[in-house]
Amino acid sequence: MAEIEIDLKRFPTASGVYLMRGEDETVLYVGKAKNLRARLRSYFNAAGDGRGQIPFLMNRVHRIDTMVTDTEKEALILENTLIKKYRPRYNINLRDDKTYLSIRLDPREDFPALQTVRRVRRDGALYFGPYASGSAVRETLKEIYRIFPLRHYPMATCRRRGRPCLFHQIGQCSAPCHGRISREEYRHLVDGVVALLSGRESEVVGILTERMRQASEQMRFEEAARLRDQIQAISATVEKQKVVEAGGGDQDVVGLHREGGEVEIVLMFIREGKLIGRRSFPLEWRLDEDELLAAFLKQYYSRDVVIPDQILVPFAPDDTDSLAVWLSEKRGRKVHILAPQRGDKVRLVELAARNAEQSFRERGSRREARREVLEEIRQRLNLSRIPRRMECFDISHVQGSQTVGSMVVLIDGEPASSEYRRFKIATVDGNDDFASMREVLGRRLRRGLREEDLPDFILIDGGKGQLAVVTAVLDELDLLGRVDVAGMAKSRVISNMKGRVVERSEERFFLPGRKNPVVLRQGSAALFMLERLRDEAHRFAISYHRNLRGKNALSSALEAIPGVGAARRKLLLKYFGSVKNIRAATRDELAAVEGLPARTADAVYRYFHEDGHS
């Protein structure tokens, strides 16, 4: 343990947060406690507190700071905020930080529409999900529109059309934009969608059956036939869904499996008694399971995700009460965290645990396969170590303007999107890829030295020239030998006199100090992994460049209009959808935008129609 002088008596006995800092003031760990002095004392007991990672942590601690709070809930919120800010090395890290899709519907609108979103907000709208993939959402929406034809596009956009869109023609939109359905009739459709997405299919079927009977008695046979088809479609959809006996309601069920320092957590999503999906989180963790579970719940639900009525856990962590209060306030309704002891809910937790174990086994098989591929890369490219963390860099620009750089990361052969970075080139003018690459690499590696977070292997999209730049930067920072590097040159195409491809050479890898390139076997897993890394860096750079160009085009189109600032640009784009639609809008349509002063609306119209900017 580090030789540090810590007087535990100077720490308060109140609730709060503690930050353990290293020699360079880097925050190594953030924790919270009901009693700060008692909690910190456990780290300095002669026998330790039984957690395997504590010696590794305490050997690096040089100072401990504390922040006192009035309540445990405040400490929990502050701890979460500080973890997001500092990203401490010894706190839990949910590497898989993608947010699943949800379906949003705002019932306050005259003609509500369905939206797919990744962020769940407290904005008065209804949210359904989460859904495990885009294809799952598309399949759900496809069924809904076939049964309940809600609108697909913004009302303002559709009203500018001379006739209803194609979705109306195929029966998947009721065309409220052209007055083909009344507000009352449309509201019936919305009520059906809400009931269906909430899992109340029997209620929907009952309502539709009664409306079908009334339509038939009144000899409105076309309407009765349409209602009959809706009932049949709902019945077919329900049969595809898996039902679990959990007493109904919305629940998230946590399953946990641990072997040594590796942990697999599975989260099963149950909505109205139906299992709609699951999600797994692989973690490295050596502290106790109580702290692990509490940290997982705090990190996962701090995001913009759907919070259910109940969260079922295998055991109740010490933070259960404060977690439940925090989640209830975040959701706006009561949330229960339960560790069931008997009945259907226990069986659900056991099912989640079996899923976690199975996910761990499957990941282990995949991990072994990836390790073999990484070992092949190490041998073929003569690397000094297995490249567990691989980074690839790319530069993108158009004729030297708006040059950007990208960095993508593979960790143990899997993309780590939370580690991706984008760079705006600040010190290079014009078209100079070598100088741009030097700036990007210098910024990345200097930060890595400060944070002790360096890659094992850097792959550059380019040949000998780009490789020389990387080698020079590594030499300048005294990193030669600590970070391996290779340049990946694109395959060369040989064409005949008519321009037709007759031969495509293999990808070539250039290494420092070696004249001839290395060629990996075509179709090999090692080559595929490196090609995927290179292509992802290229895609990431291009997407960033296009985003900047789009913003620049938007600025040049709207910023010149007097009275149109950032807020009003956002308002116009939200209402019309694009600059093209703003340009095509009439004076009356611009004046109808709520929140846009008449004088500004007139200025926008004159800019596009009278001042020669059309």
Residue pairs with C-beta under 8 A, 6 or more apart in sequence:
1 55
1 58
1 59
2 58
2 59
2 60
2 61
2 62
4 61
4 62
4 63
6 40
6 44
6 64
8 37
8 40
8 41
8 44
9 37
11 36
11 37
11 40
11 64
11 66
12 36
12 37
12 66
12 68
13 35
13 36
13 37
13 38
14 35
14 36
14 68
14 69
15 32
15 33
15 34
15 35
15 36
15 68
15 69
15 70
15 71
15 72
15 74
15 75
16 32
16 33
16 36
16 66
16 67
16 68
16 69
16 75
16 78
17 30
17 31
17 32
17 33
17 66
17 67
17 69
17 75
17 78
17 79
17 82
18 30
18 31
18 32
18 33
18 36
18 39
18 40
18 64
18 65
18 66
18 67
19 27
19 29
19 30
19 64
19 65
19 66
19 67
19 82
19 86
20 27
20 28
20 29
20 30
20 31
20 57
20 61
20 63
20 64
20 90
21 27
21 28
21 61
21 62
21 63
21 64
21 65
22 28
22 60
22 61
22 62
23 60
23 62
24 450
25 63
26 451
26 452
27 82
27 86
27 88
28 57
28 60
28 61
28 88
28 89
28 90
29 57
29 61
29 88
29 89
29 90
29 91
30 79
30 82
30 83
30 86
30 88
30 91
31 39
31 79
32 72
32 75
32 76
32 78
32 79
32 319
33 39
33 40
33 75
34 72
34 75
34 318
36 66
36 68
40 64
42 49
43 49
43 54
43 58
48 54
48 55
50 288
51 286
51 287
51 288
52 261
52 286
52 287
53 90
53 261
53 285
53 286
53 287
54 287
56 90
57 90
67 78
69 75
69 78
71 322
72 319
72 321
72 322
73 322
73 325
73 326
75 322
76 298
76 319
76 322
76 323
76 326
77 326
79 298
80 298
80 299
80 302
83 91
83 299
84 302
87 93
91 295
92 283
92 285
92 292
92 295
92 296
92 299
93 283
94 281
94 283
94 296
94 299
94 300
95 281
95 282
95 411
95 416
95 418
96 279
96 280
96 281
96 282
97 303
97 417
97 418
98 417
99 118
99 119
99 130
99 303
99 304
99 305
100 118
100 129
100 130
100 131
100 132
100 277
100 279
100 305
101 116
101 117
101 118
101 129
101 130
101 131
101 133
101 134
101 136
101 137
102 116
102 117
102 118
102 120
102 127
102 128
102 129
102 130
102 131
102 306
103 114
103 115
103 116
103 117
103 127
103 128
103 129
103 131
103 137
103 140
103 141
103 197
104 114
104 115
104 116
104 117
104 125
104 126
104 127
104 128
105 112
105 113
105 114
105 115
105 125
105 126
105 128
105 190
105 193
105 194
105 197
106 112
106 123
106 124
106 125
106 126
107 125
107 126
107 190
107 194
108 124
108 125
110 176
110 183
111 150
111 151
111 155
111 176
111 177
111 183
111 186
112 150
112 190
113 150
113 151
113 152
113 153
113 154
114 141
114 144
114 150
114 193
116 134
116 137
116 141
117 127
118 304
119 304
120 127
120 304
120 305
120 306
120 307
121 304
122 330
122 331
122 332
126 194
127 306
128 197
128 198
128 271
128 306
129 137
129 269
129 271
129 276
129 306
130 269
130 277
130 305
130 306
131 137
131 140
131 276
131 277
132 277
132 278
132 279
136 277
140 197
143 233
143 237
144 150
144 193
144 196
144 197
145 152
145 167
145 172
145 173
146 171
146 172
146 233
147 192
147 196
147 230
147 233
147 234
147 237
148 189
148 190
148 192
148 193
148 196
148 230
149 167
149 168
149 171
149 172
149 173
149 174
149 189
150 173
150 174
150 186
150 189
150 190
150 193
151 158
151 173
151 174
151 175
151 176
151 177
152 165
152 167
152 172
152 173
153 165
153 177
154 575
154 577
155 176
155 177
156 575
156 576
156 577
156 589
157 576
157 577
157 581
158 164
158 165
158 175
158 177
158 178
159 177
159 178
160 581
160 584
160 589
161 177
163 178
164 173
164 175
164 177
164 178
164 180
165 173
165 175
167 173
168 174
168 175
168 180
174 180
174 181
174 185
174 186
174 189
175 181
176 183
176 186
181 189
191 207
192 204
192 207
192 208
195 201
195 203
195 204
195 207
196 204
196 234
198 271
198 272
199 248
199 271
199 272
199 273
199 274
200 272
201 234
201 237
201 238
204 234
205 231
205 234
205 235
208 227
208 230
208 231
208 234
209 227
209 231
211 227
212 224
212 227
212 228
212 231
215 221
215 223
215 224
215 227
216 224
241 274
241 276
242 274
242 275
243 273
243 274
243 275
244 270
244 273
244 274
244 275
244 344
244 348
244 351
245 273
245 344
245 347
246 270
246 273
246 344
246 345
246 348
247 273
247 344
247 345
248 272
248 273
249 270
249 272
249 273
249 308
249 309
249 310
250 270
250 271
250 272
250 306
250 308
250 309
250 310
251 270
251 308
251 309
251 310
251 311
251 312
251 348
252 267
252 268
252 269
252 270
252 308
252 310
252 311
252 312
253 267
253 268
253 270
253 311
253 312
253 348
253 349
253 351
253 352
254 265
254 266
254 267
254 293
254 296
254 297
254 311
254 312
254 313
254 314
254 349
254 352
255 265
255 266
255 267
255 268
255 314
255 349
255 351
255 352
255 353
255 354
255 355
255 356
256 263
256 264
256 265
256 266
256 289
256 292
256 293
256 314
256 353
256 356
257 263
257 264
257 266
257 353
257 356
257 357
257 359
257 360
258 264
258 285
258 289
259 360
261 284
261 285
261 286
262 282
262 283
262 284
262 285
262 360
263 282
263 283
263 284
263 285
263 292
264 280
264 281
264 282
264 283
264 356
264 357
264 359
264 360
264 363
265 280
265 281
265 283
265 296
265 356
266 278
266 279
266 280
266 281
266 352
266 353
266 355
266 356
266 359
267 278
267 279
267 280
267 281
267 300
267 352
268 275
268 277
268 278
268 348
268 351
268 352
268 355
269 275
269 276
269 277
269 278
269 279
269 308
270 276
270 308
270 348
271 308
278 352
278 355
280 355
280 356
280 359
280 363
281 296
281 300
282 359
282 360
282 363
283 292
283 296
285 292
289 315
290 315
290 317
290 318
291 317
293 313
293 314
293 315
293 317
294 317
294 318
294 319
294 323
297 311
297 313
297 317
297 319
297 323
297 337
298 319
298 323
301 307
301 327
301 330
307 327
307 330
307 331
307 335
308 335
309 333
309 334
309 335
309 336
310 335
310 336
310 337
310 338
311 327
311 335
311 336
311 337
311 338
312 338
312 339
312 340
312 345
312 348
312 349
312 352
313 337
313 338
313 339
313 349
314 339
314 349
314 352
314 353
315 339
316 337
316 339
317 323
320 337
320 339
323 337
324 335
324 336
324 337
327 335
327 337
328 334
328 335
338 345
339 349
340 346
340 348
340 349
367 412
369 525
370 412
370 413
370 414
371 386
371 412
371 413
372 525
373 413
373 525
373 526
373 529
374 386
374 387
374 388
374 412
374 413
375 386
376 524
376 525
376 526
377 383
377 387
377 457
377 526
377 529
377 530
378 385
378 386
378 387
380 518
380 520
380 526
381 484
381 486
381 509
381 511
381 518
382 511
382 514
382 518
383 456
383 457
383 484
384 481
384 484
385 456
385 484
386 456
387 456
387 457
387 484
388 411
388 412
388 456
389 409
389 410
389 411
389 455
389 456
389 457
390 409
390 410
390 455
390 456
390 457
390 458
390 459
390 533
391 407
391 408
391 409
391 410
391 444
391 455
391 457
391 458
391 459
392 407
392 408
392 458
392 459
392 460
392 461
392 533
392 534
392 536
392 537
393 405
393 406
393 407
393 437
393 440
393 441
393 444
393 458
393 459
393 460
393 461
393 537
394 405
394 406
394 461
394 534
394 537
394 538
394 540
394 541
395 403
395 404
395 405
395 406
395 425
395 433
395 436
395 437
395 440
395 541
396 403
396 404
396 405
396 406
396 538
396 541
396 542
396 544
396 545
397 403
397 404
397 431
397 436
397 545
398 545
398 549
399 431
400 429
400 430
400 431
400 432
402 545
402 548
402 549
402 552
403 425
403 428
403 431
403 436
404 422
404 423
404 424
404 425
404 541
404 544
404 545
404 548
405 422
405 423
405 425
405 436
405 437
405 439
405 440
405 541
406 420
406 421
406 422
406 423
406 537
406 538
406 540
406 541
406 544
407 420
407 421
407 422
407 423
407 440
407 444
407 537
408 415
408 420
408 533
408 536
408 537
408 540
409 415
409 416
409 419
409 420
409 455
410 416
410 529
410 533
411 419
413 529
415 536
420 540
421 444
422 540
422 541
422 544
423 439
423 440
423 443
423 444
424 548
425 436
425 439
425 440
426 439
427 435
427 439
428 435
428 436
428 439
433 462
433 466
434 465
434 466
434 469
437 460
437 462
437 466
437 469
437 470
438 469
438 472
438 473
441 458
441 469
441 470
441 473
442 473
442 476
442 477
445 454
445 473
445 474
445 477
445 479
445 483
446 477
447 453
448 454
448 455
449 477
449 479
454 479
454 482
454 483
455 483
456 483
456 484
457 483
457 484
457 485
457 486
458 470
458 483
458 484
458 485
458 486
459 485
459 486
459 487
459 488
459 530
459 533
459 534
460 466
460 467
460 469
460 470
460 485
460 486
460 487
460 488
461 488
461 534
461 537
461 538
462 487
462 488
462 489
463 487
463 489
463 508
463 510
464 487
464 510
466 487
467 485
467 486
467 487
467 510
467 511
467 512
470 485
470 487
471 480
471 485
471 512
474 480
474 483
474 485
480 512
485 511
485 512
486 509
486 510
486 511
486 518
487 509
487 510
488 507
488 508
488 509
488 510
488 530
488 534
489 507
489 508
489 509
489 510
489 517
490 507
491 504
491 505
491 506
491 507
491 508
492 504
492 505
493 501
493 503
493 504
493 505
494 501
494 502
494 503
494 504
494 505
495 501
495 502
496 502
506 519
506 520
506 522
507 519
507 520
507 527
507 530
507 531
508 517
508 518
508 519
509 517
509 518
509 519
509 520
509 530
510 517
510 518
511 517
511 518
520 526
520 527
520 530
521 527
553 579
554 569
554 573
554 579
557 579
558 564
558 569
558 572
558 579
558 582
559 569
560 607
560 613
561 603
561 604
561 607
562 603
563 597
563 599
563 600
563 603
564 572
564 600
564 603
564 604
568 596
568 600
571 593
571 595
571 596
572 582
572 593
572 596
572 604
573 579
573 582
575 593
576 582
576 585
582 590
582 604
582 608
583 608
583 614
585 604
585 605
586 605
587 601
587 602
587 605
590 596
590 601
590 602
590 604
590 605
591 598
591 601
591 602
593 601
607 613
608 614
